[in-house]
């Protein structure tokens, strides 16, 4: 009897410990369940806010695509009482060099000079330029310093080059030697496009790009930019004075197109291709929609569209 009594307290202690452990396990399970539920709610909320942010971005695109909306129109920026809304921009694609156009009209001299200005030596600039030209031409005959099918096969890359114009600037990164260009000029894509009508729009381009196209100093090219800005010195305002023809631009730059017809082909005005960028925001979520649009003021055509999540 005494032995039985001495066992009971120990049994009760063991049972108490087991209950405590069970409570602890159940508590941890509840905490884990709450965290999972909270995480699921956050994901659901993020999806809802992201969807709403995308809707605002779509609204910005629709407004910017309207031919009556100017670049400085306040309609391009909207916020409601909760801070939700969009910010849209209208950017001319003509303010960049059309890489396809330069290569297809065999204006490799301009491409080569740009690369040299960025820090490549003459040999490297020639090699990259010829490789770019070989990529967009329709044959498999390599230029003097270029690269065609045989070279890419030695690198384990089949079915390259594509032997057609670039569909995007990302394709240009595949060309032999473009890694050198990217190392010398990480933002090289700000200089080029594949969507403009062809020549550089002097009403939209920076003085640096105009100088490269006309083979003049940046100070001389800045005269064009200053004239476009108008009396207030600010671009995209009511007093802007854009050029109505390329001949006026070339005359101001002092370019004789009889002697240099190649420079005359590089410059134009009033390119009809624009890039619309719209960022929508809702409850901390941001979505960006980019769209390339041609003939915004006439019969518009969408050339490219992309969406991205902004952290």
C-alpha positions as CSV (number, residue, x, y, z in Angstrom):
1,X,0.0,0.0,0.0
2,X,2.8,2.4,0.9
3,X,4.5,1.7,-2.5
4,X,1.3,2.5,-4.3
5,X,0.9,5.8,-2.5
6,X,4.5,6.8,-3.2
7,X,4.0,6.4,-7.0
8,X,0.9,8.6,-7.3
9,X,2.7,12.0,-6.7
10,X,5.3,11.1,-9.3
11,X,2.5,10.1,-11.8
12,X,0.7,13.4,-11.1
13,X,3.9,15.3,-11.7
14,X,4.5,13.5,-15.0
15,X,1.0,14.2,-16.1
16,X,1.3,17.9,-15.2
17,X,4.5,18.2,-17.2
18,X,2.8,16.4,-20.2
19,X,-0.1,18.9,-20.0
20,X,2.3,21.8,-19.9
21,X,4.1,20.5,-22.9
22,X,0.8,20.0,-24.7
23,X,-0.2,23.5,-24.0
24,X,3.1,24.8,-25.2
25,X,2.8,22.8,-28.4
26,X,-0.8,24.0,-29.0
27,X,0.3,27.6,-28.3
28,X,3.1,27.3,-30.9
29,X,0.7,25.7,-33.3
30,X,-1.8,28.6,-32.8
31,X,1.0,31.2,-33.3
32,X,2.1,29.4,-36.5
33,X,-1.4,29.3,-37.7
34,X,-1.9,33.0,-37.0
35,X,1.3,33.8,-38.9
36,X,0.2,31.7,-41.9
37,X,-3.2,33.4,-41.9
38,X,-1.6,36.8,-41.5
39,X,0.8,36.0,-44.4
40,X,-2.1,34.9,-46.6
41,X,-3.9,38.1,-45.8
42,X,-0.9,40.1,-46.7
43,X,-0.5,38.3,-50.0
44,X,-4.2,38.8,-50.7
45,X,-4.0,42.5,-49.8
46,X,-0.9,42.9,-51.9
47,X,-2.7,41.3,-54.9
48,X,-5.6,43.6,-54.4
49,X,-3.4,46.7,-54.0
50,X,-1.3,45.7,-56.9
51,X,-4.3,45.2,-59.1
52,X,-5.6,48.6,-58.1
53,X,-2.2,50.2,-58.8
54,X,-2.3,48.6,-62.2
55,X,-5.7,50.1,-62.9
56,X,-4.4,53.5,-62.0
57,X,-1.4,52.9,-64.4
58,X,-3.8,52.0,-67.1
59,X,-5.7,55.2,-66.5
60,X,-2.4,57.2,-66.9
61,X,-1.7,55.4,-70.2
62,X,-5.2,56.2,-71.5
63,X,-4.8,59.8,-70.6
64,X,-1.3,60.1,-72.1
65,X,-2.4,58.4,-75.3
66,X,-5.0,61.1,-76.0
67,X,-3.7,63.3,-78.8
68,X,-5.0,66.4,-77.1
69,X,-2.9,65.9,-74.0
70,X,0.4,67.7,-74.0
71,X,3.6,66.7,-72.2
72,X,3.1,69.3,-69.5
73,X,-0.7,68.7,-69.1
74,X,-1.7,68.4,-65.4
75,X,-4.0,65.6,-66.4
76,X,-0.8,63.4,-66.5
77,X,-0.7,63.4,-62.7
78,X,-3.6,62.4,-60.4
79,X,-4.0,61.7,-56.7
80,X,-7.1,61.0,-54.7
81,X,-7.7,61.8,-51.0
82,X,-6.0,58.5,-50.1
83,X,-2.9,59.2,-52.1
84,X,-3.7,56.7,-54.8
85,X,-3.3,57.7,-58.4
86,X,-0.8,57.8,-61.3
87,X,2.0,59.7,-62.8
88,X,2.4,59.5,-66.6
89,X,5.1,60.8,-69.0
90,X,5.1,61.3,-72.7
91,X,8.7,60.9,-74.1
92,X,9.7,61.1,-77.8
93,X,11.5,58.1,-79.2
94,X,12.9,60.4,-81.9
95,X,15.2,61.9,-79.3
96,X,17.4,58.8,-79.6
97,X,19.3,57.2,-82.5
98,X,17.5,54.4,-84.2
99,X,20.1,51.7,-84.2
100,X,18.4,49.7,-87.0
101,X,18.2,52.7,-89.2
102,X,21.9,53.6,-88.8
103,X,23.1,50.1,-89.6
104,X,20.7,49.5,-92.5
105,X,21.7,52.7,-94.3
106,X,25.3,51.8,-93.6
107,X,26.1,54.8,-91.4
108,X,28.6,52.8,-89.5
109,X,30.8,55.9,-89.2
110,X,28.4,57.5,-86.7
111,X,28.1,54.3,-84.6
112,X,31.8,53.9,-84.6
113,X,32.5,57.5,-83.5
114,X,30.0,57.2,-80.7
115,X,31.7,54.1,-79.4
116,X,35.1,55.9,-79.6
117,X,33.7,58.9,-77.7
118,X,32.6,56.4,-75.0
119,X,36.2,55.2,-74.5
120,X,36.6,52.3,-76.9
121,X,39.8,52.3,-79.0
122,X,39.5,52.4,-82.8
123,X,40.0,48.7,-83.4
124,X,37.4,47.7,-80.8
125,X,34.9,50.3,-82.1
126,X,35.3,49.0,-85.6
127,X,34.8,45.4,-84.6
128,X,31.7,46.0,-82.6
129,X,30.2,48.2,-85.3
130,X,30.9,45.6,-88.0
131,X,29.4,42.9,-85.8
132,X,26.3,44.9,-85.3
133,X,26.0,45.4,-89.1
134,X,26.4,41.7,-89.7
135,X,23.7,40.9,-87.2
136,X,21.0,42.9,-89.0
137,X,22.0,42.2,-92.6
138,X,20.4,39.3,-94.6
139,X,23.5,37.3,-95.5
140,X,26.2,35.2,-93.8
141,X,29.2,37.1,-95.2
142,X,31.2,38.6,-92.4
143,X,32.3,42.2,-92.7
144,X,36.0,43.0,-92.4
145,X,36.0,43.1,-88.6
146,X,32.5,41.6,-88.1
147,X,31.1,38.3,-86.9
148,X,28.7,36.0,-88.6
149,X,27.4,32.4,-88.1
150,X,30.8,30.7,-87.9
151,X,32.1,32.9,-85.1
152,X,28.9,32.5,-82.9
153,X,29.1,28.7,-83.4
154,X,32.6,28.7,-82.0
155,X,31.1,30.3,-78.9
156,X,28.5,27.5,-78.7
157,X,25.7,29.9,-79.8
158,X,23.6,28.4,-82.7
159,X,21.2,30.2,-85.0
160,X,23.0,33.5,-84.4
161,X,23.1,36.2,-85.8
162,X,19.4,36.6,-86.6
163,X,20.1,38.4,-89.9
164,X,17.3,40.8,-89.4
165,X,16.8,44.2,-87.7
166,X,16.8,44.2,-83.9
167,X,13.3,43.7,-82.3
168,X,14.6,45.3,-79.1
169,X,17.8,46.7,-77.6
170,X,18.1,43.6,-75.5
171,X,18.9,41.7,-78.6
172,X,21.8,44.1,-79.4
173,X,23.4,42.9,-76.2
174,X,23.9,39.5,-77.8
175,X,26.2,40.9,-80.5
176,X,29.9,40.2,-80.2
177,X,31.7,43.0,-78.4
178,X,28.7,44.7,-76.9
179,X,29.9,43.7,-73.5
180,X,32.8,46.2,-74.1
181,X,30.3,48.9,-75.0
182,X,28.2,48.2,-71.9
183,X,31.3,48.3,-69.7
184,X,32.4,51.6,-71.1
185,X,28.8,53.1,-71.2
186,X,26.4,51.3,-68.8
187,X,23.5,53.5,-69.9
188,X,24.2,53.1,-73.6
189,X,20.5,52.2,-74.2
190,X,19.6,55.8,-73.4
191,X,21.2,56.7,-76.7
192,X,19.4,54.2,-78.9
193,X,15.9,53.0,-79.9
194,X,14.5,50.6,-82.5
195,X,11.1,52.3,-82.7
196,X,11.6,55.8,-84.0
197,X,10.9,56.7,-87.7
198,X,14.6,56.7,-88.4
199,X,16.5,60.0,-88.0
200,X,17.2,61.9,-84.8
201,X,14.5,64.4,-83.9
202,X,16.4,67.7,-83.2
203,X,13.4,69.1,-81.3
204,X,13.6,66.3,-78.7
205,X,17.2,65.2,-78.6
206,X,19.9,66.4,-76.1
207,X,22.7,68.6,-77.2
208,X,25.1,65.6,-76.8
209,X,23.2,63.4,-79.3
210,X,22.8,66.3,-81.8
211,X,26.5,67.0,-81.6
212,X,27.3,63.4,-82.4
213,X,24.9,63.3,-85.3
214,X,26.1,66.6,-86.8
215,X,29.7,66.1,-85.9
216,X,29.9,69.5,-84.1
217,X,30.8,70.5,-80.6
218,X,28.3,70.2,-77.8
219,X,28.3,74.0,-77.4
220,X,27.3,74.4,-81.1
221,X,24.6,71.8,-80.7
222,X,23.3,73.4,-77.6
223,X,22.1,76.4,-79.8
224,X,19.4,74.0,-81.2
225,X,18.3,73.0,-77.7
226,X,18.2,76.6,-76.5
227,X,16.1,77.7,-79.4
228,X,13.6,74.9,-78.9
229,X,13.2,75.8,-75.2
230,X,12.1,79.3,-76.0
231,X,12.5,82.5,-73.9
232,X,11.9,80.8,-70.6
233,X,14.6,78.3,-71.1
234,X,12.4,75.4,-70.1
235,X,11.4,72.6,-72.4
236,X,7.8,71.5,-73.0
237,X,6.2,74.9,-72.1
238,X,3.9,77.1,-74.0
239,X,6.7,79.4,-75.3
240,X,8.7,76.5,-76.9
241,X,9.9,77.2,-80.5
242,X,10.3,73.8,-82.2
243,X,11.9,73.6,-85.6
244,X,9.5,73.0,-88.5
245,X,12.1,71.4,-90.8
246,X,15.4,69.7,-90.6
247,X,17.0,72.2,-93.0
248,X,16.7,75.0,-90.4
249,X,18.4,72.8,-87.8
250,X,21.3,72.0,-90.2
251,X,21.7,75.6,-91.1
252,X,22.0,76.7,-87.5
253,X,24.6,73.9,-87.0
254,X,26.5,75.1,-90.0
255,X,26.2,71.8,-91.8
256,X,26.5,71.9,-95.6
257,X,24.4,68.9,-96.8
258,X,25.8,69.2,-100.3
259,X,29.2,68.3,-98.9
260,X,27.9,66.0,-96.2
261,X,24.6,64.4,-97.3
262,X,25.1,61.7,-94.7
263,X,24.7,64.2,-91.9
264,X,21.5,65.4,-93.6
265,X,20.0,61.9,-93.3
266,X,20.7,61.8,-89.6
267,X,18.5,64.6,-88.5
268,X,14.8,65.2,-88.7
269,X,12.1,67.0,-86.7
270,X,8.7,66.1,-85.3
271,X,9.1,62.3,-85.1
272,X,5.6,60.8,-84.5
273,X,6.8,57.9,-82.2
274,X,6.4,58.4,-78.4
275,X,7.1,56.3,-75.3
276,X,4.4,56.5,-72.6
277,X,5.4,55.6,-69.1
278,X,2.7,55.4,-66.4
279,X,3.2,54.5,-62.8
280,X,0.1,53.7,-60.7
281,X,0.2,53.6,-56.9
282,X,-2.3,52.2,-54.4
283,X,-1.7,51.5,-50.7
284,X,2.1,51.3,-51.2
285,X,1.9,49.0,-54.2
286,X,3.3,50.4,-57.5
287,X,2.9,49.2,-61.1
288,X,4.5,50.6,-64.2
289,X,3.2,50.3,-67.7
290,X,5.4,51.4,-70.7
291,X,4.0,51.6,-74.2
292,X,5.5,52.7,-77.5
293,X,3.0,54.5,-79.6
294,X,3.3,55.7,-83.2
295,X,1.1,58.5,-84.7
296,X,-0.5,59.5,-81.4
297,X,-2.1,62.5,-83.1
298,X,-3.4,60.5,-86.1
299,X,-4.2,56.8,-86.3
300,X,-2.2,55.4,-83.4
301,X,-0.5,52.1,-83.5
302,X,0.9,50.3,-80.4
303,X,4.4,49.0,-81.2
304,X,5.4,47.6,-77.8
305,X,3.9,47.3,-74.3
306,X,5.4,46.1,-71.1
307,X,4.4,45.9,-67.4
308,X,6.6,45.8,-64.3
309,X,6.3,45.8,-60.5
310,X,8.1,48.7,-58.8
311,X,9.4,47.9,-55.3
